[in-house]
Amino acid sequence: MSLTIRSARAEDHAALWAILEAVFRAGETYAIDPDIDRAAALEWWMSGTHDAFIVERDGTVLGSYYICPNQQGGGAHVCNCGFVTAPEAQGQGVARAMITHALAEARARGFLAMQFNCVVASNTRAVRLWQAHGFEITGRLPEAFRHPQAGFVDAYVMYRKL
């Protein structure tokens, strides 16, 4: 069955929070307070310069991503994205569909490059996926992330031109 990707809406909040809560509480991939509450998490994911998208199959939300300028002013031509996949949907092509969509969306919005600022090195599935889509590790931040099981681990800056 195919995946549908569309703009996130207020009626997605409950399903999106279920995914964000699982990812943020685990504390393994995002430099977000694991105790963040629902309102703050949804506001961060969907507000300000973030435009959020939902990935669904047959009406079931399986993941989400946001896109935004990575910086303002002279850096506004580079975008940034964040991605979350429901734990039960991992390994089903959801993240692959999101990065493909995000790259096309970035080009359509006129961005010239995409940059991920803090890819946790122990998140090897994400690192491999980003590399498979043309991203390079352009910077290594030694022990920049405190992983709940692995302790201090490196984080990568990953970048690709569009």
N, C-alpha and C positions, 0 to 999 in steps of 0.2 A: 504494500500500500504506500502511496506517495505522501510526502510531507508537504505541508503548506506553510509558507512564511508570510506573515503580515504584521502590520504595525500593532503594537500593544495598545490595549484599551483598558479603561477602568474596570470593566467586568472581568478582566484577566487577573486582577490583583490576588485573589485567593489562590489560584493555581500557580501564579508566579511566586508568591510568597512561599508556598510549599517547597518549591525548588530552591529559591534563594536561602531559605532557612536551613535546609539540609546542607547546602554548600558552605554557607557562612559559619554555621555551628561547627562543622567539621574542622574549620580553621586550617585547611591544608593547601588552599590555592589562592585565596584573596587576602590582602592586607586590610581586612575589615574586622572590626571588633566582633568576635564570635557571639557576643551577647546583644548585638544590635537588635532593636525591636522592629516589628513589622512595618510600622509607619516610616521609620527612618530608612529602612532598607529599600522599601518601594520608592520613597522620595529620591534616594541616591540613584537607584537604577533607572528611573523614568523621568527625572526632572532636570532642570537647568539646561545644559547643552547636550544632555543625553537624549537620543531618540531610540526608544526600545522597540524590538521586534519579538514576536512570538513564533515558535515553531510548533505546529500541531499535526496530529494525524487523527482523522475522524473525530475532530472536536476535542481531543485530549492534548493538553499542553505538555510538550516533551522537553522544551528548552526555550531559551531566550538569549538575545544579545542586544547590546546597545552600541551605538556609534556616536562619536562626538569629535570635535577638534581636539588634538592632543595638547595644543597650546593656543594661545591667542596671538594676535598681531602677526609678527614675522614667522610664527610657527603654525599658523592656522591652516596651512596647506597640507599638513600631515594629520591624519585622523588616528583615533584610538578606539578600540572596541573591548568589550568584556563579554564573556560567554559563560553560560551555565546550562548544564544538561541534567535532567531528572535522573537520579541514580538508576531507576529501573529502565531508562532508555539508553544507557551507555552501551556503546558497541553496536548501535543500530543506524549509524550514519547521520545522527542529528548534528553533531559538531561539524562534520564535513559539509553538510548542507548549509549550516550557518556561516562558515568561513567563506564558502563559495558565494553566498548571497551578500555577505558583508563586503567582499572585494568588489562585486558589481555595484553595490549601493555606494561605496566610497568613490568609485570612478564616476558614477552618475551625478554625485554631489560635487564633483570637481576637485576632490582631493588628489594629491600627487603621490602620496605615500601613506603607509599604515605602520604604526609603531605600537608595540606592546611594551609597557614600561617595567613590568614586574612579573615575569613568567617564572614561577617557582621551579627550580631545577629538578626537584623530585617529581614534578608533574610531567613525567616522561611521555605520556600519551599526548598531551597538548604540545610539548616541544616537538615531537615527531610529526604531528599533524601540521603545525605551523611551518616547519621546514619543508614538508611535502608540498606546501602551497607557496613556496618561494621565499619564506622568511629566513633571514640569517640572524645568528646571534651576533650582535654588534657590541655588546657590552656584558660584562659579568660583574655582579655586585656581590662580593664575598660575604657569606653569612648574613645576608640582608633580610632573610625571612626566618621567623621562629616557627618551625613546624611542630605541631603538638606531639608527634612521635619521634621524628628524626632530629629534633633540636634545631640548631642553626644550620640553614642550608643556603646555598647561593641562589640568586635570582638573576634572570637574564633580561636584557633589553633586546627585543627582536624587532626587525625592521624589514620592510620591502617597499620598493618603488612600485607604483601602479602604472 
